Amino acid sequence: MALVLEPLHREPAVGPPLLAARRSAALVATIGRLLAEAGTQRQIAPTGLAARAARTAATILRVHGVDVHLAGAVPAGPHVVACNHVSYLDPLVVSAVVPCVSIAKGETARWPVIGPGLRALGVVFVRREDPHSGAIALRRAWRALASGASVLNFPEGTTSDGRRVYPFRRGMFGVAILAGAPVLPLRIAYEDDRVPWFGGATFAPHYWKLAGSERIGVHVRVGEPIQPRPTESARDLAARVREAVLAL
């Protein structure tokens, strides 16, 4: 298991409240720089957005003392990246090791500070119960794949406690079939049981507690790419990929 990225330096020993305050300030500063960069680059290709997301994710993870460990090889070329979903840290962790354009639930677009930062990274927002929004998101994802960028999808549609993997929704797997894009299965596991964010927990209190943790270890296992079969349904491909994620 190879170490992919770890904090450039360890924070001095301070209490959790002060550590959380420092990190939240650093997060705001990082997003501020991101927005300034995005303001000077109005037109940027999906591959450029994926590279920007990878850089930004690596910075935020370092600031927050997150050690990312990778098992398996990340292949070249555009993929639909399918991963289990545990926390709001997941897109950062995946983006740091697989540059990609992410799909996120629509309500995150309205979060203060976070929402504008996600837009600057080219995140595709989707309102889960709105078919029109879903169709627009899938079309944008298809265009990103066609331009050479990988697209990150959390097909469970919700977060879990990390001990289970819910059934996969089929949406992005239909796009993979239409685009002829391989699907890259990933599985994320955190060393700290406080990381999972599920069951209606409020973001701000959860983040504040997590930001006060001295160190967070996370393991990312990468499976073999799965090529869609010509006559395969999106439902069947979703089931195949879920089995691959479970096997990880």
C-alpha positions as CSV (number, residue, x, y, z in Angstrom):
1,M,0.0,0.0,0.0
2,A,1.6,3.2,-1.2
3,L,1.4,6.5,0.5
4,V,-0.1,9.0,-2.0
5,L,-0.2,12.2,0.0
6,E,0.2,13.3,3.5
7,P,0.4,16.7,5.3
8,L,3.6,18.6,4.4
9,H,4.1,19.3,8.1
10,R,2.4,18.3,11.3
11,E,0.4,20.9,13.2
12,P,2.0,21.9,16.6
13,A,0.2,20.3,19.5
14,V,-2.8,22.6,20.2
15,G,-6.3,22.0,21.4
16,P,-9.0,20.8,19.0
17,P,-10.9,24.2,19.0
18,L,-7.8,26.2,18.0
19,L,-6.8,23.5,15.4
20,A,-10.3,23.6,13.9
21,A,-10.3,27.4,13.8
22,R,-7.0,27.4,12.0
23,R,-8.1,24.8,9.5
24,S,-11.4,26.4,8.8
25,A,-9.7,29.7,8.2
26,A,-7.3,28.0,5.8
27,L,-10.2,26.3,4.0
28,V,-11.8,29.7,3.4
29,A,-8.5,31.1,2.2
30,T,-8.0,28.2,-0.2
31,I,-11.5,28.7,-1.6
32,G,-10.8,32.4,-1.9
33,R,-7.7,31.7,-4.0
34,L,-9.7,29.2,-6.1
35,L,-12.4,31.7,-6.8
36,A,-9.8,34.3,-7.8
37,E,-8.2,31.8,-10.2
38,A,-11.5,30.9,-11.7
39,G,-12.4,34.5,-12.2
40,T,-9.4,35.0,-14.5
41,Q,-10.2,31.8,-16.5
42,R,-13.8,32.0,-17.7
43,Q,-13.5,29.3,-20.3
44,I,-11.7,26.1,-19.2
45,A,-12.1,22.6,-20.6
46,P,-13.3,19.7,-18.4
47,T,-9.8,18.3,-18.3
48,G,-8.5,21.6,-16.9
49,L,-11.3,21.6,-14.3
50,A,-10.3,18.1,-13.3
51,A,-6.7,19.2,-12.9
52,R,-7.8,22.2,-10.8
53,A,-9.9,19.9,-8.6
54,A,-7.0,17.6,-8.0
55,R,-4.7,20.5,-6.9
56,T,-7.4,22.1,-4.7
57,A,-8.3,18.7,-3.1
58,A,-4.6,18.0,-2.3
59,T,-4.2,21.4,-0.7
60,I,-7.4,21.1,1.5
61,L,-6.5,17.5,2.5
62,R,-3.0,18.6,3.6
63,V,-4.4,21.5,5.5
64,H,-6.7,19.2,7.4
65,G,-4.1,16.6,8.3
66,V,-5.7,13.9,6.0
67,D,-3.3,11.1,5.0
68,V,-4.4,9.4,1.9
69,H,-3.1,5.8,1.1
70,L,-3.7,4.2,-2.3
71,A,-3.9,0.5,-3.2
72,G,-4.0,-0.3,-6.8
73,A,-3.1,1.5,-10.1
74,V,-5.0,4.4,-11.5
75,P,-5.3,4.0,-15.2
76,A,-4.9,6.7,-17.8
77,G,-7.8,8.0,-19.9
78,P,-11.3,9.1,-19.1
79,H,-13.4,6.8,-16.8
80,V,-16.6,6.9,-15.0
81,V,-15.3,6.6,-11.4
82,A,-17.8,4.8,-9.2
83,C,-17.1,4.9,-5.4
84,N,-18.9,4.1,-2.2
85,H,-20.0,7.2,-0.3
86,V,-19.1,7.9,3.4
87,S,-18.4,11.6,3.9
88,Y,-18.1,15.0,2.4
89,L,-14.3,14.3,2.3
90,D,-14.8,11.6,-0.3
91,P,-14.8,13.9,-3.4
92,L,-11.6,15.5,-2.2
93,V,-9.9,12.2,-1.5
94,V,-10.9,10.7,-4.9
95,S,-10.0,13.9,-6.8
96,A,-6.6,14.0,-5.2
97,V,-5.7,10.6,-6.7
98,V,-7.9,10.6,-9.8
99,P,-8.3,14.0,-11.4
100,C,-12.0,14.2,-12.3
101,V,-15.2,16.3,-12.6
102,S,-17.5,15.4,-9.8
103,I,-21.3,15.0,-9.6
104,A,-22.8,16.4,-6.4
105,K,-26.3,16.8,-4.9
106,G,-27.9,20.1,-5.9
107,E,-28.3,21.5,-2.4
108,T,-24.6,21.8,-1.9
109,A,-24.6,24.5,-4.6
110,R,-26.4,26.8,-2.0
111,W,-23.9,26.2,0.8
112,P,-22.1,29.4,1.9
113,V,-18.5,29.5,0.7
114,I,-18.5,25.8,-0.3
115,G,-21.1,26.2,-3.1
116,P,-19.1,28.8,-5.0
117,G,-16.0,26.8,-4.6
118,L,-17.7,23.7,-6.0
119,R,-18.9,25.7,-9.0
120,A,-15.3,26.9,-9.6
121,L,-14.3,23.3,-9.8
122,G,-16.9,22.5,-12.5
123,V,-18.9,20.3,-10.2
124,V,-22.1,19.0,-11.9
125,F,-25.0,19.6,-9.6
126,V,-28.1,17.3,-9.7
127,R,-31.4,17.4,-7.8
128,R,-31.9,13.7,-7.2
129,E,-35.7,13.7,-7.5
130,D,-35.9,16.1,-10.5
131,P,-35.7,14.1,-13.8
132,H,-35.0,17.3,-15.8
133,S,-32.0,18.2,-13.5
134,G,-30.8,14.6,-13.8
135,A,-31.0,14.6,-17.6
136,I,-29.0,17.9,-17.7
137,A,-26.4,16.5,-15.3
138,L,-26.0,13.3,-17.3
139,R,-25.6,15.3,-20.5
140,R,-22.8,17.4,-18.9
141,A,-21.1,14.2,-17.6
142,W,-21.2,12.7,-21.1
143,R,-19.6,15.9,-22.6
144,A,-16.9,15.8,-19.9
145,L,-16.1,12.1,-20.8
146,A,-16.1,12.9,-24.5
147,S,-13.6,15.7,-23.9
148,G,-11.2,13.3,-22.1
149,A,-12.0,14.0,-18.4
150,S,-13.0,11.4,-15.9
151,V,-16.3,11.8,-14.0
152,L,-16.8,10.9,-10.4
153,N,-20.1,9.5,-9.4
154,F,-21.3,8.2,-6.0
155,P,-24.0,5.8,-7.3
156,E,-25.5,5.0,-3.9
157,G,-27.0,8.5,-3.9
158,T,-26.4,8.9,-0.2
159,T,-23.7,8.4,2.4
160,S,-23.4,5.4,4.8
161,D,-21.5,4.5,7.9
162,G,-18.8,3.0,5.7
163,R,-19.7,-0.6,6.7
164,R,-22.2,-1.2,3.9
165,V,-22.6,-0.3,0.2
166,Y,-26.2,0.5,-0.8
167,P,-27.6,-0.5,-4.2
168,F,-26.3,1.6,-7.1
169,R,-28.5,3.9,-9.1
170,R,-28.2,3.3,-12.8
171,G,-28.0,6.9,-14.2
172,M,-24.2,7.3,-14.8
173,F,-23.9,3.7,-16.0
174,G,-26.2,4.5,-18.9
175,V,-23.8,7.3,-19.8
176,A,-20.8,5.0,-19.5
177,I,-22.5,2.6,-22.0
178,L,-23.4,5.4,-24.4
179,A,-19.9,6.9,-24.2
180,G,-18.2,3.5,-24.4
181,A,-16.3,4.7,-21.3
182,P,-14.8,2.1,-18.8
183,V,-16.0,2.3,-15.2
184,L,-13.3,2.5,-12.5
185,P,-14.5,1.0,-9.2
186,L,-13.1,2.5,-6.0
187,R,-13.7,1.9,-2.3
188,I,-12.9,4.4,0.5
189,A,-12.4,3.4,4.1
190,Y,-11.5,5.8,7.0
191,E,-9.5,4.9,10.0
192,D,-11.6,7.2,12.3
193,D,-15.2,6.3,12.9
194,R,-16.0,10.0,13.4
195,V,-15.6,10.7,9.7
196,P,-18.8,9.2,8.3
197,W,-21.4,11.8,7.7
198,F,-24.9,10.3,7.5
199,G,-28.3,10.0,9.1
200,G,-29.1,13.7,8.7
201,A,-26.1,15.1,10.6
202,T,-25.6,18.8,10.2
203,F,-22.5,19.8,8.2
204,A,-21.1,22.6,10.3
205,P,-20.9,20.9,13.7
206,H,-19.6,17.7,12.1
207,Y,-16.9,19.6,10.2
208,W,-15.8,21.5,13.3
209,K,-15.4,18.4,15.3
210,L,-13.5,16.7,12.4
211,A,-11.3,19.7,11.8
212,G,-10.1,19.4,15.4
213,S,-8.7,15.9,14.8
214,E,-4.9,15.9,14.7
215,R,-4.8,13.3,11.9
216,I,-7.3,11.4,9.6
217,G,-6.2,8.3,7.8
218,V,-8.1,7.2,4.7
219,H,-7.5,4.2,2.4
220,V,-8.5,4.1,-1.3
221,R,-8.6,0.8,-3.1
222,V,-8.7,0.9,-6.8
223,G,-10.2,-2.0,-8.8
224,E,-9.8,-3.1,-12.4
225,P,-11.6,-1.0,-15.0
226,I,-14.9,-2.5,-16.1
227,Q,-15.7,-2.1,-19.8
228,P,-19.5,-1.9,-20.5
229,R,-20.8,-4.7,-22.7
230,P,-22.5,-3.6,-26.0
231,T,-25.9,-5.1,-25.1
232,E,-25.7,-4.6,-21.4
233,S,-28.3,-2.5,-19.6
234,A,-27.4,0.3,-17.2
235,R,-29.0,-1.7,-14.4
236,D,-26.9,-4.8,-15.1
237,L,-23.7,-2.7,-15.4
238,A,-24.5,-1.0,-12.1
239,A,-24.9,-4.4,-10.4
240,R,-21.5,-5.5,-11.8
241,V,-19.7,-2.4,-10.6
242,R,-21.3,-2.7,-7.2
243,E,-20.0,-6.2,-6.9
244,A,-16.6,-5.0,-7.8
245,V,-16.7,-2.2,-5.2
246,L,-17.9,-4.8,-2.5
247,A,-15.0,-7.0,-3.4
248,L,-12.6,-4.2,-2.6
